[in-house]
Amino acid sequence: MENVNGKVVVVTGASSGIGEAIAYRAAEQKADVVLAARRTGRLDKLKARIESETGQRALVVETDVTDRSQVEALVEKTKSEFGKIDVLVNNAGVMLLSFMAKDKVDEWEKMVDVNVKGVLFGVHAALPSMLEQDSGHIINVSSVAGHEVFASSSVYSATKYAVRALSMGLEKELSKTGVRVTNISPGAVESELAEHITDDDILERFKERAGEMKKLQADDIANAVLYAVSQPPAVNVNEVVVRPLQK
């Protein structure tokens, strides 16, 4: 993965799960990384681990992706520290599954704010610099729920379909520039996402189905992201869907 060496990779939602794994794997491949999330205590621990184990530089930037000014500040701090931004991984997301009849409007709004507006703010903040340098890579983390809708995933799927649509449209807009766009759609991944679900009926279903499928690990998704990032500049991996093998 020689094409990762020397790049500056910004990862939102880097305090746990997929985001943490992506940041660490990027550092392993000799990229400098910017760790963005709200939980700075976790980011500080990841920074220490990255710097001690990989020798790469890591910058912690407290970031709430629902706040446009904070996302703008994230990019500016990255450029101030490293002089450029090569890769933005729009990974921050929430999965508040519920049946729509439960009318959890606040949770619907939160998913729209984080999953959709957070991606838009990331593109808004990073794209001008990438266009100016005529190189860069925007990676948006969608979901298999952005390809099909499941019972209880109506709103979550709507946000992830939106991410996928944004990725497809942006890739077409930028096809004659040096900026690449990749949409990553993970299937079920072992993470803390489900821990924030408040619909008791959904939680009961999860309990009943526990053990039916061996979930993916965060590193599996990180490997897919690094595969896309590591391609030669003229190669754009537009979309990667990663599902667990069900057997």
LOGU-762647 format. One record per atom (N, C-alpha, C): atom name; x, y, z. Coordinates in steps of 0.2 Angstrom, whole numbers, plus 5000, padded with zeros to 4 digits. Layout:
<nodes>
("CA",(X,Y,Z))
...
</nodes>
This chain:
<nodes>
("N",(5004,4994,5000))
("CA",(5000,5000,5000))
("C",(5004,5006,5000))
("N",(5009,5006,4995))
("CA",(5014,5012,4995))
("C",(5010,5019,4994))
("N",(5004,5019,4991))
("CA",(5001,5025,4989))
("C",(4998,5028,4995))
("N",(4998,5025,5001))
("CA",(4995,5028,5007))
("C",(5001,5032,5011))
("N",(5007,5030,5010))
("CA",(5013,5032,5013))
("C",(5013,5040,5012))
("N",(5013,5044,5018))
("CA",(5014,5051,5017))
("C",(5008,5055,5017))
("N",(5002,5051,5016))
("CA",(4996,5055,5016))
("C",(4993,5057,5022))
("N",(4989,5062,5022))
("CA",(4986,5065,5028))
("C",(4979,5063,5028))
("N",(4977,5059,5033))
("CA",(4970,5056,5033))
("C",(4966,5058,5039))
("N",(4960,5061,5037))
("CA",(4956,5064,5043))
("C",(4950,5059,5043))
("N",(4949,5057,5050))
("CA",(4943,5052,5051))
("C",(4939,5054,5056))
("N",(4932,5055,5054))
("CA",(4927,5057,5059))
("C",(4924,5051,5063))
("N",(4922,5052,5069))
("CA",(4920,5046,5072))
("C",(4925,5041,5074))
("N",(4931,5044,5075))
("CA",(4937,5040,5076))
("C",(4938,5038,5084))
("N",(4933,5039,5088))
("CA",(4934,5037,5095))
("C",(4932,5030,5096))
("N",(4930,5026,5091))
("CA",(4928,5019,5093))
("C",(4927,5016,5086))
("N",(4926,5009,5086))
("CA",(4924,5005,5081))
("C",(4927,5006,5074))
("N",(4923,5007,5069))
("CA",(4926,5008,5062))
("C",(4931,5013,5061))
("N",(4929,5019,5064))
("CA",(4933,5025,5064))
("C",(4940,5024,5067))
("N",(4940,5021,5073))
("CA",(4946,5020,5076))
("C",(4951,5015,5072))
("N",(4947,5010,5069))
("CA",(4951,5005,5065))
("C",(4954,5008,5059))
("N",(4950,5012,5056))
("CA",(4953,5015,5050))
("C",(4959,5020,5051))
("N",(4958,5024,5057))
("CA",(4964,5028,5058))
("C",(4970,5024,5060))
("N",(4969,5019,5064))
("CA",(4975,5015,5066))
("C",(4978,5011,5059))
("N",(4974,5009,5055))
("CA",(4977,5005,5049))
("C",(4980,5010,5045))
("N",(4977,5016,5044))
("CA",(4981,5021,5040))
("C",(4987,5023,5042))
("N",(4988,5024,5049))
("CA",(4994,5025,5052))
("C",(4999,5020,5051))
("N",(4997,5013,5052))
("CA",(5001,5008,5050))
("C",(5004,5008,5043))
("N",(5000,5011,5039))
("CA",(5003,5011,5032))
("C",(5007,5018,5031))
("N",(5009,5021,5036))
("CA",(5013,5027,5036))
("C",(5009,5033,5034))
("N",(5003,5034,5035))
("CA",(4999,5040,5034))
("C",(4999,5044,5041))
("N",(4999,5051,5041))
("CA",(4998,5055,5047))
("C",(4990,5055,5047))
("N",(4988,5055,5053))
("CA",(4981,5054,5054))
("C",(4978,5060,5059))
("N",(4972,5062,5057))
("CA",(4968,5067,5061))
("C",(4962,5063,5064))
("N",(4962,5063,5071))
("CA",(4957,5060,5074))
("C",(4951,5064,5077))
("N",(4945,5064,5074))
("CA",(4940,5068,5075))
("C",(4934,5065,5078))
("N",(4931,5067,5084))
("CA",(4926,5065,5087))
("C",(4924,5069,5093))
("N",(4919,5068,5097))
("CA",(4917,5072,5103))
("C",(4921,5069,5109))
("N",(4922,5063,5109))
("CA",(4925,5060,5115))
("C",(4933,5060,5115))
("N",(4935,5066,5117))
("CA",(4943,5067,5117))
("C",(4947,5062,5121))
("N",(4944,5060,5127))
("CA",(4948,5055,5131))
("C",(4950,5049,5127))
("N",(4945,5047,5123))
("CA",(4946,5041,5119))
("C",(4951,5042,5113))
("N",(4950,5048,5110))
("CA",(4955,5050,5105))
("C",(4962,5051,5108))
("N",(4963,5054,5114))
("CA",(4970,5054,5116))
("C",(4973,5048,5117))
("N",(4969,5043,5119))
("CA",(4972,5036,5120))
("C",(4974,5033,5113))
("N",(4970,5034,5108))
("CA",(4971,5032,5102))
("C",(4977,5035,5099))
("N",(4978,5042,5100))
("CA",(4984,5045,5098))
("C",(4990,5043,5101))
("N",(4990,5041,5107))
("CA",(4996,5039,5111))
("C",(4998,5032,5108))
("N",(4993,5028,5107))
("CA",(4994,5021,5104))
("C",(4997,5021,5097))
("N",(4994,5026,5093))
("CA",(4996,5026,5086))
("C",(5004,5029,5086))
("N",(5005,5034,5090))
("CA",(5012,5037,5089))
("C",(5017,5032,5092))
("N",(5015,5028,5097))
("CA",(5020,5024,5100))
("C",(5021,5017,5096))
("N",(5016,5015,5093))
("CA",(5016,5009,5089))
("C",(5018,5009,5082))
("N",(5016,5015,5079))
("CA",(5017,5016,5072))
("C",(5023,5021,5070))
("N",(5024,5026,5075))
("CA",(5029,5031,5074))
("C",(5026,5037,5070))
("N",(5019,5036,5068))
("CA",(5016,5042,5064))
("C",(5013,5047,5068))
("N",(5012,5053,5065))
("CA",(5009,5058,5069))
("C",(5002,5058,5069))
("N",(4999,5060,5075))
("CA",(4992,5059,5076))
("C",(4989,5066,5079))
("N",(4984,5069,5076))
("CA",(4982,5075,5079))
("C",(4974,5074,5081))
("N",(4973,5076,5087))
("CA",(4966,5075,5090))
("C",(4963,5082,5089))
("N",(4957,5082,5086))
("CA",(4952,5088,5086))
("C",(4945,5086,5088))
("N",(4943,5089,5094))
("CA",(4937,5088,5096))
("C",(4932,5091,5091))
("N",(4927,5086,5088))
("CA",(4923,5088,5083))
("C",(4916,5085,5084))
("N",(4911,5089,5083))
("CA",(4904,5087,5083))
("C",(4902,5088,5076))
("N",(4901,5083,5072))
("CA",(4900,5084,5065))
("C",(4893,5087,5063))
("N",(4889,5088,5068))
("CA",(4882,5091,5067))
("C",(4883,5099,5067))
("N",(4889,5101,5069))
("CA",(4891,5108,5070))
("C",(4895,5110,5064))
("N",(4893,5114,5059))
("CA",(4897,5116,5053))
("C",(4903,5119,5055))
("N",(4903,5124,5059))
("CA",(4909,5127,5061))
("C",(4914,5123,5064))
("N",(4912,5118,5068))
("CA",(4917,5113,5070))
("C",(4921,5109,5065))
("N",(4917,5107,5060))
("CA",(4919,5103,5054))
("C",(4924,5108,5050))
("N",(4922,5114,5049))
("CA",(4927,5118,5046))
("C",(4933,5119,5050))
("N",(4933,5120,5056))
("CA",(4939,5120,5060))
("C",(4943,5114,5060))
("N",(4940,5108,5060))
("CA",(4944,5102,5059))
("C",(4948,5102,5053))
("N",(4946,5104,5047))
("CA",(4950,5105,5041))
("C",(4955,5110,5042))
("N",(4953,5116,5044))
("CA",(4958,5121,5045))
("C",(4964,5119,5050))
("N",(4962,5116,5055))
("CA",(4968,5113,5060))
("C",(4972,5108,5056))
("N",(4969,5104,5052))
("CA",(4973,5099,5049))
("C",(4978,5102,5044))
("N",(4975,5107,5040))
("CA",(4980,5110,5036))
("C",(4985,5114,5039))
("N",(4984,5117,5045))
("CA",(4988,5121,5049))
("C",(4994,5116,5052))
("N",(4992,5110,5054))
("CA",(4997,5105,5057))
("C",(5001,5102,5051))
("N",(4998,5100,5046))
("CA",(5001,5095,5041))
("C",(5002,5098,5034))
("N",(4999,5104,5033))
("CA",(4999,5108,5027))
("C",(4995,5106,5021))
("N",(4991,5100,5022))
("CA",(4986,5098,5017))
("C",(4981,5093,5020))
("N",(4976,5091,5016))
("CA",(4972,5086,5018))
("C",(4971,5081,5012))
("N",(4973,5075,5012))
("CA",(4973,5070,5007))
("C",(4967,5066,5007))
("N",(4965,5064,5012))
("CA",(4959,5059,5013))
("C",(4954,5062,5019))
("N",(4948,5062,5017))
("CA",(4943,5063,5022))
("C",(4938,5057,5023))
("N",(4938,5054,5028))
("CA",(4933,5048,5029))
("C",(4928,5051,5033))
("N",(4922,5052,5030))
("CA",(4916,5054,5034))
("C",(4913,5047,5037))
("N",(4915,5046,5043))
("CA",(4913,5040,5046))
("C",(4908,5040,5051))
("N",(4908,5046,5055))
("CA",(4903,5047,5060))
("C",(4896,5046,5059))
("N",(4893,5042,5063))
("CA",(4886,5040,5061))
("C",(4882,5037,5067))
("N",(4876,5037,5067))
("CA",(4872,5034,5073))
("C",(4867,5030,5069))
("N",(4865,5024,5073))
("CA",(4860,5019,5070))
("C",(4855,5018,5076))
("N",(4850,5023,5076))
("CA",(4844,5022,5081))
("C",(4838,5019,5078))
("N",(4839,5013,5077))
("CA",(4833,5009,5074))
("C",(4827,5009,5078))
("N",(4821,5010,5075))
("CA",(4815,5010,5079))
("C",(4809,5009,5074))
("N",(4804,5006,5076))
("CA",(4798,5006,5072))
("C",(4795,5013,5071))
("N",(4793,5015,5065))
("CA",(4791,5022,5065))
("C",(4784,5024,5069))
("N",(4780,5018,5070))
("CA",(4774,5020,5074))
("C",(4776,5022,5081))
("N",(4782,5020,5083))
("CA",(4785,5023,5090))
("C",(4786,5030,5090))
("N",(4786,5033,5084))
("CA",(4786,5041,5084))
("C",(4792,5044,5087))
("N",(4798,5041,5086))
("CA",(4804,5044,5090))
("C",(4807,5049,5085))
("N",(4803,5055,5085))
("CA",(4805,5060,5081))
("C",(4812,5063,5082))
("N",(4814,5064,5089))
("CA",(4820,5066,5091))
("C",(4826,5062,5088))
("N",(4825,5055,5088))
("CA",(4830,5051,5085))
("C",(4830,5051,5078))
("N",(4825,5052,5075))
("CA",(4825,5053,5067))
("C",(4829,5059,5066))
("N",(4828,5064,5069))
("CA",(4831,5071,5068))
("C",(4839,5070,5069))
("N",(4841,5066,5074))
("CA",(4848,5065,5076))
("C",(4851,5062,5070))
("N",(4848,5056,5068))
("CA",(4851,5053,5062))
("C",(4852,5057,5056))
("N",(4847,5061,5054))
("CA",(4848,5066,5049))
("C",(4854,5070,5050))
("N",(4854,5073,5056))
("CA",(4859,5078,5058))
("C",(4866,5075,5057))
("N",(4867,5069,5060))
("CA",(4874,5066,5060))
("C",(4875,5062,5054))
("N",(4871,5058,5051))
("CA",(4872,5054,5046))
("C",(4872,5058,5039))
("N",(4868,5063,5038))
("CA",(4867,5066,5032))
("C",(4871,5073,5032))
("N",(4869,5077,5037))
("CA",(4872,5084,5037))
("C",(4879,5083,5039))
("N",(4881,5079,5043))
("CA",(4888,5078,5045))
("C",(4892,5076,5039))
("N",(4890,5072,5034))
("CA",(4893,5071,5028))
("C",(4894,5077,5024))
("N",(4888,5081,5023))
("CA",(4888,5087,5019))
("C",(4893,5092,5022))
("N",(4893,5093,5028))
("CA",(4898,5098,5031))
("C",(4905,5096,5030))
("N",(4906,5089,5030))
("CA",(4913,5087,5029))
("C",(4915,5088,5022))
("N",(4911,5087,5017))
("CA",(4912,5088,5010))
("C",(4913,5096,5009))
("N",(4909,5100,5012))
("CA",(4909,5107,5012))
("C",(4916,5110,5014))
("N",(4918,5107,5020))
("CA",(4924,5109,5023))
("C",(4931,5107,5019))
("N",(4931,5101,5016))
("CA",(4937,5098,5013))
("C",(4938,5099,5006))
("N",(4932,5099,5002))
("CA",(4932,5099,4995))
("C",(4936,5105,4992))
("N",(4935,5111,4994))
("CA",(4939,5117,4991))
("C",(4946,5116,4991))
("N",(4949,5113,4997))
("CA",(4956,5112,4997))
("C",(4959,5107,4992))
("N",(4954,5101,4992))
("CA",(4956,5096,4987))
("C",(4956,5098,4980))
("N",(4951,5102,4978))
("CA",(4951,5105,4972))
("C",(4957,5109,4970))
("N",(4958,5113,4975))
("CA",(4964,5118,4974))
("C",(4971,5114,4973))
("N",(4972,5109,4976))
("CA",(4978,5105,4975))
("C",(4977,5100,4970))
("N",(4971,5099,4967))
("CA",(4969,5094,4962))
("C",(4971,5087,4964))
("N",(4970,5086,4970))
("CA",(4970,5079,4972))
("C",(4967,5078,4979))
("N",(4965,5072,4981))
("CA",(4961,5071,4987))
("C",(4956,5065,4986))
("N",(4954,5063,4992))
("CA",(4949,5057,4992))
("C",(4944,5058,4997))
("N",(4938,5058,4995))
("CA",(4932,5058,5000))
("C",(4929,5051,5001))
("N",(4929,5049,5007))
("CA",(4926,5042,5008))
("C",(4920,5043,5013))
("N",(4915,5041,5010))
("CA",(4909,5041,5014))
("C",(4906,5034,5016))
("N",(4905,5034,5023))
("CA",(4903,5027,5025))
("C",(4895,5027,5026))
("N",(4893,5023,5021))
("CA",(4885,5022,5021))
("C",(4884,5015,5025))
("N",(4880,5011,5022))
("CA",(4878,5005,5025))
("C",(4875,5000,5020))
("N",(4874,4994,5021))
("CA",(4870,4990,5017))
("C",(4863,4992,5018))
("N",(4861,4996,5023))
("CA",(4855,4999,5024))
("C",(4854,5004,5019))
("N",(4859,5006,5016))
("CA",(4858,5011,5010))
("C",(4857,5008,5003))
("N",(4856,5001,5004))
("CA",(4855,4997,4998))
("C",(4848,4994,4998))
("N",(4846,4993,5004))
("CA",(4839,4989,5005))
("C",(4837,4991,5012))
("N",(4830,4991,5013))
("CA",(4827,4993,5019))
("C",(4824,4987,5023))
("N",(4826,4987,5029))
("CA",(4823,4982,5034))
("C",(4818,4984,5038))
("N",(4814,4980,5041))
("CA",(4809,4982,5046))
("C",(4813,4985,5052))
("N",(4811,4991,5053))
("CA",(4813,4996,5059))
("C",(4819,5000,5056))
("N",(4821,4999,5050))
("CA",(4827,5003,5048))
("C",(4825,5009,5043))
("N",(4818,5011,5043))
("CA",(4816,5015,5038))
("C",(4820,5022,5038))
("N",(4820,5025,5044))
("CA",(4824,5032,5044))
("C",(4831,5031,5043))
("N",(4834,5026,5047))
("CA",(4841,5025,5046))
("C",(4843,5023,5039))
("N",(4839,5019,5035))
("CA",(4840,5018,5028))
("C",(4840,5024,5024))
("N",(4835,5028,5026))
("CA",(4834,5034,5022))
("C",(4840,5039,5022))
("N",(4843,5039,5028))
("CA",(4850,5043,5029))
("C",(4855,5040,5025))
("N",(4856,5033,5025))
("CA",(4861,5030,5022))
("C",(4860,5029,5014))
("N",(4854,5029,5012))
("CA",(4853,5030,5005))
("C",(4855,5037,5003))
("N",(4854,5042,5007))
("CA",(4856,5049,5005))
("C",(4863,5049,5005))
("N",(4867,5046,5009))
("CA",(4874,5046,5009))
("C",(4877,5043,5003))
("N",(4874,5037,5001))
("CA",(4876,5034,4995))
("C",(4874,5038,4989))
("N",(4868,5041,4989))
("CA",(4867,5046,4983))
("C",(4871,5052,4983))
("N",(4873,5055,4988))
("CA",(4878,5060,4988))
("C",(4885,5058,4985))
("N",(4887,5052,4987))
("CA",(4893,5049,4985))
("C",(4893,5048,4977))
("N",(4887,5045,4975))
("CA",(4887,5044,4968))
("C",(4887,5051,4964))
("N",(4883,5056,4966))
("CA",(4883,5062,4963))
("C",(4889,5066,4963))
("N",(4893,5066,4969))
("CA",(4899,5069,4969))
("C",(4904,5066,4965))
("N",(4904,5059,4965))
("CA",(4909,5056,4960))
("C",(4908,5058,4953))
("N",(4902,5059,4951))
("CA",(4901,5061,4944))
("C",(4903,5068,4943))
("N",(4902,5072,4948))
("CA",(4904,5080,4947))
("C",(4911,5080,4947))
("N",(4915,5076,4950))
("CA",(4922,5077,4951))
("C",(4926,5072,4946))
("N",(4923,5069,4942))
("CA",(4926,5064,4937))
("C",(4932,5067,4933))
("N",(4932,5073,4932))
("CA",(4937,5076,4928))
("C",(4942,5080,4932))
("N",(4942,5079,4938))
("CA",(4947,5082,4943))
("C",(4951,5077,4946))
("N",(4956,5079,4950))
("CA",(4960,5074,4953))
("C",(4957,5071,4960))
("N",(4951,5073,4961))
("CA",(4948,5071,4968))
("C",(4944,5065,4967))
("N",(4945,5060,4971))
("CA",(4941,5053,4971))
("C",(4936,5053,4976))
("N",(4931,5049,4975))
("CA",(4925,5048,4979))
("C",(4924,5040,4980))
("N",(4923,5038,4986))
("CA",(4922,5031,4987))
("C",(4916,5030,4992))
("N",(4911,5026,4991))
("CA",(4906,5025,4996))
("C",(4907,5018,4998))
("N",(4908,5017,5005))
("CA",(4909,5011,5008))
("C",(4902,5009,5012))
("N",(4900,5003,5010))
("CA",(4893,5001,5013))
("C",(4895,4994,5018))
("N",(4896,4995,5024))
("CA",(4897,4989,5028))
("C",(4890,4986,5030))
("N",(4890,4979,5031))
("CA",(4885,4975,5033))
("C",(4885,4975,5041))
("N",(4883,4970,5044))
("CA",(4883,4970,5052))
("C",(4890,4970,5054))
("N",(4892,4975,5058))
("CA",(4899,4975,5061))
("C",(4898,4975,5069))
("N",(4903,4972,5072))
("CA",(4903,4972,5079))
("C",(4905,4979,5081))
("N",(4901,4982,5084))
("CA",(4902,4989,5086))
("C",(4897,4991,5092))
("N",(4898,4998,5094))
("CA",(4894,5000,5099))
("C",(4887,5004,5096))
("N",(4886,5004,5090))
("CA",(4881,5007,5087))
("C",(4874,5005,5090))
("N",(4873,4998,5090))
("CA",(4867,4996,5093))
("C",(4866,4997,5100))
("N",(4871,4999,5104))
("CA",(4870,5001,5111))
("C",(4866,5007,5112))
("N",(4865,5011,5107))
("CA",(4861,5017,5108))
("C",(4854,5017,5106))
("N",(4851,5011,5104))
("CA",(4845,5009,5102))
("C",(4840,5010,5108))
("N",(4835,5013,5108))
("CA",(4830,5014,5113))
("C",(4823,5010,5112))
("N",(4822,5008,5107))
("CA",(4816,5004,5105))
("C",(4816,4997,5108))
("N",(4812,4996,5113))
("CA",(4813,4989,5117))
("C",(4811,4983,5112))
("N",(4807,4984,5107))
("CA",(4805,4979,5103))
("C",(4811,4977,5098))
("N",(4815,4982,5096))
("CA",(4821,4981,5092))
("C",(4826,4977,5097))
("N",(4827,4979,5103))
("CA",(4832,4976,5107))
("C",(4830,4969,5108))
("N",(4824,4967,5109))
("CA",(4821,4961,5110))
("C",(4823,4956,5104))
("N",(4822,4959,5098))
("CA",(4823,4955,5092))
("C",(4831,4954,5092))
("N",(4835,4959,5094))
("CA",(4842,4958,5093))
("C",(4844,4952,5098))
("N",(4841,4952,5104))
("CA",(4842,4946,5109))
("C",(4840,4939,5106))
("N",(4835,4939,5103))
("CA",(4832,4933,5100))
("C",(4837,4930,5094))
("N",(4840,4935,5091))
("CA",(4844,4933,5085))
("C",(4851,4933,5086))
("N",(4853,4934,5092))
("CA",(4860,4934,5094))
("C",(4863,4927,5092))
("N",(4869,4927,5089))
("CA",(4872,4921,5087))
("C",(4870,4918,5081))
("N",(4865,4921,5077))
("CA",(4863,4919,5071))
("C",(4868,4920,5065))
("N",(4872,4926,5066))
("CA",(4877,4928,5061))
("C",(4883,4930,5065))
("N",(4889,4928,5062))
("CA",(4895,4931,5064))
("C",(4896,4938,5061))
("N",(4897,4943,5065))
("CA",(4897,4950,5063))
("C",(4904,4951,5060))
("N",(4905,4956,5056))
("CA",(4911,4958,5054))
("C",(4915,4962,5059))
("N",(4921,4963,5059))
("CA",(4925,4966,5063))
("C",(4927,4973,5060))
("N",(4928,4978,5065))
("CA",(4930,4985,5062))
("C",(4935,4985,5057))
("N",(4940,4980,5059))
("CA",(4946,4980,5054))
("C",(4944,4978,5047))
("N",(4939,4974,5047))
("CA",(4937,4972,5040))
("C",(4935,4978,5036))
("N",(4932,4983,5039))
("CA",(4930,4989,5035))
("C",(4936,4993,5034))
("N",(4940,4994,5039))
("CA",(4946,4997,5038))
("C",(4950,4995,5032))
("N",(4951,4988,5032))
("CA",(4954,4985,5026))
("C",(4951,4988,5019))
("N",(4945,4988,5019))
("CA",(4941,4990,5013))
("C",(4943,4997,5011))
("N",(4943,5001,5016))
("CA",(4944,5009,5015))
("C",(4952,5009,5013))
("N",(4956,5006,5016))
("CA",(4963,5006,5014))
("C",(4965,5004,5007))
("N",(4961,4999,5005))
("CA",(4961,4996,4998))
("C",(4959,5002,4993))
("N",(4954,5005,4995))
("CA",(4952,5011,4990))
("C",(4957,5017,4990))
("N",(4960,5018,4996))
("CA",(4964,5024,4997))
("C",(4971,5022,4993))
("N",(4973,5016,4994))
("CA",(4980,5014,4991))
("C",(4980,5013,4984))
("N",(4975,5014,4980))
("CA",(4975,5013,4973))
("C",(4979,5019,4970))
("N",(4982,5018,4964))
("CA",(4985,5023,4960))
("C",(4980,5029,4959))
("N",(4983,5035,4958))
("CA",(4979,5041,4958))
("C",(4974,5041,4952))
("N",(4975,5037,4947))
("CA",(4970,5037,4941))
("C",(4965,5032,4942))
("N",(4965,5028,4948))
("CA",(4960,5023,4949))
("C",(4955,5025,4955))
("N",(4949,5025,4953))
("CA",(4944,5027,4958))
("C",(4939,5021,4960))
("N",(4940,5019,4966))
("CA",(4935,5013,4968))
("C",(4929,5017,4970))
("N",(4924,5017,4966))
("CA",(4918,5021,4968))
("C",(4914,5018,4974))
("N",(4913,5011,4974))
("CA",(4909,5008,4979))
("C",(4911,5002,4981))
("N",(4911,5000,4988))
("CA",(4913,4994,4991))
("C",(4907,4992,4996))
("N",(4905,4986,4995))
("CA",(4900,4983,4999))
("C",(4903,4977,5003))
("N",(4903,4977,5010))
("CA",(4906,4972,5013))
("C",(4901,4969,5018))
("N",(4900,4963,5017))
("CA",(4895,4959,5021))
("C",(4898,4953,5024))
("N",(4895,4951,5030))
("CA",(4897,4945,5033))
("C",(4895,4939,5029))
("N",(4899,4934,5029))
("CA",(4897,4928,5026))
("C",(4893,4924,5031))
("N",(4887,4922,5029))
("CA",(4882,4919,5033))
("C",(4882,4912,5032))
("N",(4885,4908,5037))
("CA",(4885,4901,5036))
("C",(4884,4898,5043))
</nodes>
